[in-house]
Amino acid sequence: MIDFDTLWDYSHPKETEQKFISLLTQAEESGSIGYLAELNIGSTLVEQYKVQLTPTIMIEGIVLDDPFDYNKIKEVIDQELEDNN
């Protein structure tokens, strides 16, 4: 299994994206289906949810601007729980 945390340079996301594109090319050429699947899952999730930074907090489709704002996270969760009851 790939340890994405050791591959990802949080200070340089664009450069890291290029590294992942290179790894994807290598995985395709290697024919390793498992390796290719792992890389594709990460890329697909980033594209699908428009992840711009790490960490990104998403609650019921709502992307929070500040992933470290505990009060906002709690507020959104509480509101979602209230809406679903």
ChimeraX commands (.cxc) that place a marker at each C-alpha (Angstrom):
marker #1 position 0.00,0.00,0.00 radius 0.5
marker #1 position 1.21,3.50,-0.82 radius 0.5
marker #1 position 1.90,5.85,2.08 radius 0.5
marker #1 position 0.56,9.04,0.53 radius 0.5
marker #1 position 1.48,11.12,3.57 radius 0.5
marker #1 position 5.17,10.50,2.99 radius 0.5
marker #1 position 4.81,11.40,-0.70 radius 0.5
marker #1 position 2.81,14.58,-0.20 radius 0.5
marker #1 position 4.64,17.86,0.40 radius 0.5
marker #1 position 1.99,19.99,2.08 radius 0.5
marker #1 position 4.02,23.15,1.49 radius 0.5
marker #1 position 4.19,22.60,-2.28 radius 0.5
marker #1 position 0.90,21.10,-3.50 radius 0.5
marker #1 position 1.43,21.91,-7.20 radius 0.5
marker #1 position 4.83,20.25,-7.29 radius 0.5
marker #1 position 3.41,17.26,-5.43 radius 0.5
marker #1 position 0.59,17.03,-7.94 radius 0.5
marker #1 position 3.20,16.74,-10.68 radius 0.5
marker #1 position 4.93,13.98,-8.68 radius 0.5
marker #1 position 1.62,12.09,-8.47 radius 0.5
marker #1 position 1.05,12.51,-12.22 radius 0.5
marker #1 position 4.50,11.02,-12.78 radius 0.5
marker #1 position 3.69,8.13,-10.42 radius 0.5
marker #1 position 0.43,7.54,-12.26 radius 0.5
marker #1 position 2.32,7.26,-15.54 radius 0.5
marker #1 position 4.78,4.81,-13.97 radius 0.5
marker #1 position 1.91,2.77,-12.52 radius 0.5
marker #1 position 0.19,2.60,-15.90 radius 0.5
marker #1 position 3.41,1.45,-17.54 radius 0.5
marker #1 position 4.09,-1.14,-14.83 radius 0.5
marker #1 position 0.75,-2.84,-15.32 radius 0.5
marker #1 position 0.23,-3.09,-11.55 radius 0.5
marker #1 position -3.53,-2.83,-11.18 radius 0.5
marker #1 position -3.42,-2.46,-7.39 radius 0.5
marker #1 position -0.88,0.37,-7.51 radius 0.5
marker #1 position -2.77,2.13,-10.28 radius 0.5
marker #1 position -6.06,1.80,-8.38 radius 0.5
marker #1 position -4.60,3.42,-5.25 radius 0.5
marker #1 position -3.25,6.38,-7.19 radius 0.5
marker #1 position -6.49,6.82,-9.12 radius 0.5
marker #1 position -8.62,6.82,-5.96 radius 0.5
marker #1 position -6.62,9.71,-4.50 radius 0.5
marker #1 position -6.69,11.70,-7.73 radius 0.5
marker #1 position -10.39,11.09,-8.26 radius 0.5
marker #1 position -11.32,12.25,-4.77 radius 0.5
marker #1 position -9.23,15.42,-5.12 radius 0.5
marker #1 position -10.89,16.26,-8.43 radius 0.5
marker #1 position -14.40,15.27,-7.36 radius 0.5
marker #1 position -14.38,17.35,-4.19 radius 0.5
marker #1 position -12.18,20.19,-5.50 radius 0.5
marker #1 position -9.69,19.77,-2.66 radius 0.5
marker #1 position -7.37,22.78,-2.58 radius 0.5
marker #1 position -5.50,22.21,0.68 radius 0.5
marker #1 position -4.78,19.56,3.24 radius 0.5
marker #1 position -6.52,19.01,5.50 radius 0.5
marker #1 position -9.86,19.75,3.90 radius 0.5
marker #1 position -12.96,19.28,6.03 radius 0.5
marker #1 position -16.20,18.46,4.22 radius 0.5
marker #1 position -19.45,17.78,6.06 radius 0.5
marker #1 position -22.46,16.67,4.00 radius 0.5
marker #1 position -21.03,18.36,0.92 radius 0.5
marker #1 position -20.12,21.59,2.73 radius 0.5
marker #1 position -16.42,22.45,2.45 radius 0.5
marker #1 position -15.25,24.47,5.42 radius 0.5
marker #1 position -12.92,27.39,4.73 radius 0.5
marker #1 position -10.86,26.82,7.87 radius 0.5
marker #1 position -10.29,23.15,8.71 radius 0.5
marker #1 position -9.01,24.15,12.16 radius 0.5
marker #1 position -12.09,26.14,13.23 radius 0.5
marker #1 position -13.55,23.74,15.79 radius 0.5
marker #1 position -16.54,25.98,16.53 radius 0.5
marker #1 position -17.53,26.11,12.85 radius 0.5
marker #1 position -17.09,22.34,12.45 radius 0.5
marker #1 position -19.31,21.77,15.49 radius 0.5
marker #1 position -21.86,24.31,14.24 radius 0.5
marker #1 position -22.16,22.63,10.84 radius 0.5
marker #1 position -22.42,19.15,12.37 radius 0.5
marker #1 position -25.05,20.31,14.87 radius 0.5
marker #1 position -27.04,21.98,12.09 radius 0.5
marker #1 position -26.88,18.86,9.91 radius 0.5
marker #1 position -28.01,16.69,12.82 radius 0.5
marker #1 position -30.88,19.07,13.54 radius 0.5
marker #1 position -31.91,19.16,9.87 radius 0.5
marker #1 position -31.94,15.35,9.69 radius 0.5
marker #1 position -34.13,14.86,12.78 radius 0.5
marker link #1:1,2 radius 0.2
marker link #1:2,3 radius 0.2
marker link #1:3,4 radius 0.2
marker link #1:4,5 radius 0.2
marker link #1:5,6 radius 0.2
marker link #1:6,7 radius 0.2
marker link #1:7,8 radius 0.2
marker link #1:8,9 radius 0.2
marker link #1:9,10 radius 0.2
marker link #1:10,11 radius 0.2
marker link #1:11,12 radius 0.2
marker link #1:12,13 radius 0.2
marker link #1:13,14 radius 0.2
marker link #1:14,15 radius 0.2
marker link #1:15,16 radius 0.2
marker link #1:16,17 radius 0.2
marker link #1:17,18 radius 0.2
marker link #1:18,19 radius 0.2
marker link #1:19,20 radius 0.2
marker link #1:20,21 radius 0.2
marker link #1:21,22 radius 0.2
marker link #1:22,23 radius 0.2
marker link #1:23,24 radius 0.2
marker link #1:24,25 radius 0.2
marker link #1:25,26 radius 0.2
marker link #1:26,27 radius 0.2
marker link #1:27,28 radius 0.2
marker link #1:28,29 radius 0.2
marker link #1:29,30 radius 0.2
marker link #1:30,31 radius 0.2
marker link #1:31,32 radius 0.2
marker link #1:32,33 radius 0.2
marker link #1:33,34 radius 0.2
marker link #1:34,35 radius 0.2
marker link #1:35,36 radius 0.2
marker link #1:36,37 radius 0.2
marker link #1:37,38 radius 0.2
marker link #1:38,39 radius 0.2
marker link #1:39,40 radius 0.2
marker link #1:40,41 radius 0.2
marker link #1:41,42 radius 0.2
marker link #1:42,43 radius 0.2
marker link #1:43,44 radius 0.2
marker link #1:44,45 radius 0.2
marker link #1:45,46 radius 0.2
marker link #1:46,47 radius 0.2
marker link #1:47,48 radius 0.2
marker link #1:48,49 radius 0.2
marker link #1:49,50 radius 0.2
marker link #1:50,51 radius 0.2
marker link #1:51,52 radius 0.2
marker link #1:52,53 radius 0.2
marker link #1:53,54 radius 0.2
marker link #1:54,55 radius 0.2
marker link #1:55,56 radius 0.2
marker link #1:56,57 radius 0.2
marker link #1:57,58 radius 0.2
marker link #1:58,59 radius 0.2
marker link #1:59,60 radius 0.2
marker link #1:60,61 radius 0.2
marker link #1:61,62 radius 0.2
marker link #1:62,63 radius 0.2
marker link #1:63,64 radius 0.2
marker link #1:64,65 radius 0.2
marker link #1:65,66 radius 0.2
marker link #1:66,67 radius 0.2
marker link #1:67,68 radius 0.2
marker link #1:68,69 radius 0.2
marker link #1:69,70 radius 0.2
marker link #1:70,71 radius 0.2
marker link #1:71,72 radius 0.2
marker link #1:72,73 radius 0.2
marker link #1:73,74 radius 0.2
marker link #1:74,75 radius 0.2
marker link #1:75,76 radius 0.2
marker link #1:76,77 radius 0.2
marker link #1:77,78 radius 0.2
marker link #1:78,79 radius 0.2
marker link #1:79,80 radius 0.2
marker link #1:80,81 radius 0.2
marker link #1:81,82 radius 0.2
marker link #1:82,83 radius 0.2
marker link #1:83,84 radius 0.2
marker link #1:84,85 radius 0.2
view
